[in-house]
Amino acid sequence: MFRKFAIAAVATAALATAAVSFSPTEAQAGNRAGAVAAGAIIGLAAGAIIASQVQPRYVAPVRCHNQAVRRWSPYEHRYVVVGYRRVCY
């Protein structure tokens, strides 16, 4: 899981670095539509990469009940309950 996250982080960093190198200079400040579109595409790609790594984990519900602990009583000549133990499965 950590390996996938690390790969996604490196890919996002590489895309961000590439976007910075292709950003418009001060002389081209009049046309920012391309920079906005590039930022939106890179943001969506990074979000898709990170979101694809997250997987829900199924946790089965634990069922528990109390089970009587019985011991033979020589005085009563029968099994008697001496306590309870919690059994989960």
N, C-alpha and C positions, 0 to 999 in steps of 0.2 A: 504494500500500500504506500509506504513512504517513497519507494522508488518511482512509482507512477506520479506522485505529487512532485517529486524533485524534477522529473522530466517535464512536467507541465510548467513548473516555475521557470525552468531554463528556457523553454520554448517561448513563454510569455516575455521574459526578459530580452530574448533575441529579437522578438517582434517589436518590442518597445524601442530597442536601440535602433532598429532599422527605420522605424517611423520617425525618430528624432533626426536621423541623418537625411531623411527625405522631406523634412518640414520646410515650408517656404522661408526664404530669407527676408531681410528687411526690405529689400528692393521689390519683392513680390508680395508685399503685405496686402495689396488690393484684392487678391483672389484667394480667399480662405476656404472656399467651398470644398476644394480638394483635400485640404487638411482636416476639415470636419468629417468628410466622408471616410478618409483613411483612419481617423481616430475611432469612428463608429465601427468600422469593420474590424479593426484590431481589438477593440473592446469586446465585441460580440464573439470573436474567435477565442479570446482569452477566457471569457465567461463560459463558452461551450466546452473548452478543454478542462477547466476546473470542475464544472458541473458534472462532466462525464466520469470524473474520478470518484465522486461521492456515491456510495452505494448503501442503501438502507440495510441494516442488519436485523434479521428476524430473531427475536428472543422469545423462546417458548415459555408460556406461563407455567409457573411451578405449582404443582398440586401437592398439598400437604394435608395430613390428617393425624389425629392422635390415636395411637394404638395402645391398648391396655397391655401392661406387663403382668403376667400371671405366674404365681409360684405355688407350689404344693405346700399346703399347711397341714402338718401332722396333727395339730390340735383339732382342726375342723374336719379333717379327712376329705378335703376337696381343694381345688385350685381357687386361690383368692387373688384379687387385683391388688398389687402392691405399688402401682404407679402407672404413669403413662409416658410414652416416648413419642416424639414427633417424627413422622415418616414422610419424606418428600420424594416424589418421583417425577 
